[in-house]
């Protein structure tokens, strides 16, 4: 057997560089690159190996470990899980900084390969710099923090262990049902140790996602259930995008006359102007989608885990006779809340169900009713986003200005706070993939780093990042990375002087405004000056008209632009939306809390978590 003598780190990188995939009809490397911040736990071993392989596996330098992992997550999402990236850090704070981004990938079912350095396997220099010691367990290191947010975890303590660990890692990263983050904790002495690896281990392999077909019995039950529906509703989740099933869903819905509502991850599965697309569903939903959900007798969930924002904390589906049907590649998600299951790839499942349904079509009265509801919602949404002289403007008015100026085909990127709710309802996504929101983990700080990952995946697209001032302050360093790499972003910072979204929620649950908005003594932060110091073209605008002009100017700029506008922290779109279960104190001396508790108890009576 022919062998190659390599260090473990050299062999690992050589293996990653050999993996291939088919994306958009092209044969491409599975790994688009490695994000790296070097320290004593990875610079000598993995750093040397990456330098040797830079021509076949690019290395990107970031400024924050969490941010670079966010960028990798966003890249994988933008590539519909067909391609991915790896991240390497040193032992200690570099490794623990990965935990939040790993959780984002875990919740959103996205591939992310983490390669943090670890302690010495031989323990000779114990304890090494940055080592976390457990008094009762000698095997623990800081990387054990990554176990609960990893789909597969392994600690490499001998160089030959990657012969089994790497194939297992790749199986997890590319499996549609199990997909999520993988952590290979690399003991720093083992990174530098040599082994005679079989040459066959490095032969190129193409990874294609499995497309499991549905069970015949489940398919028959699903067809009978949907075929008897008088008021069916499709809920499109992120799995529609990951399965590249948007066209399948569009055809299925049109042929059967079934309206479609979209989760945050599912939004843009159908273009916004499709007559059967009712838009966002749930707490941040449109009035049209939520009205249909309340009346629907069969809710057909495709590629969604039906989290509480989608279901209005399970108070949204109000028809007493309603039934759930879930098409999902992951049985865990398909079986939630007593749903009839159709475990399959979304595209294959839709095709099989379409064939099994015969000539079924939803009653014309239902299809016509939802079309009318959509038209009414469109009028409400247009009013919320229309140009106005409000000073300061609402988030919705800013969204309208950005939408008008950014151009067709632009990709909007966002995450936590009030913006996701407004964007979910109001952004007009014109094609699949044009809406990129991280709302599974609702992670503040994802926005700018996520935009960087999207731009890596879609270099020819206009990428518009919308971020609040609180999230900007939490994680902004990758503005400098975007400038360094020539990955131009348009970043719109909405400054409402604090955490406006949570302040509104605090008051809505009876609490006094406390610890969310910045008071009079807080500094007036010059976000434009800060962004300029990181290399961006930056400016602050005073009106919506100036914002539109600035966004248009940024489209023609050569580098990342940051545009700042002050907004009103108290304003949010009244139209649409639904109740969300946020527990209100049962006992309080505050009259507003007592009142809110009574409303909470009444609303909670409408919850129907399962049949």
Secondary structure, DSSP 8 states (H G I E B T S, - for coil): --EEEEEHHHHHHHHHHHEEEEETTEEEESEEEEEE---TTTTTTHHHHHHHTTTTS-EEE-S-HHHHHHHHHHHHHHTTTSSEEEEEE-SSHHHHTTHHHHHHHHHTT--EEEEEEE--TT-TT-S-TT---BTTBTT--GGGGGGGG-SEEEEE-SGGGHHHHHHHHHHHHH-TTT-SEEEEEEEHHHHT-EEEEEGGGGS-EEE--------HHHHHHHHHHHHT-SSEEEEE-HHHHHTT-HHHHHHHHHHHT-EEEE-TTTTTSS-TT-TTEEEE-STT--HHHHHHHHH-SEEEEES----HHHHTTTTS---TT-EEEEEESSHHHHTGGG-EEEES-HHHHHHHHHHHTTT----HHHHHHHHHHHHHHHHHHHHHHS----SSB-HHHHHHHHHHHH-TT-EEEE-TTTHHHHHHHH----STTSEEE--SS--TTHHHHHHHHHHHH-TTS-EEEEEEHHHHHHS-THHHHHHHHT---EEEEEE-SB-HHHHHHHHHTT----SSB--TTS----HHHHHHHTT-EEEE-SSHHHHHHHHHHHHT-SS-EEEEEEB-TT----SS---------SS-S-HHHHHHHHHHHHHHTT-----
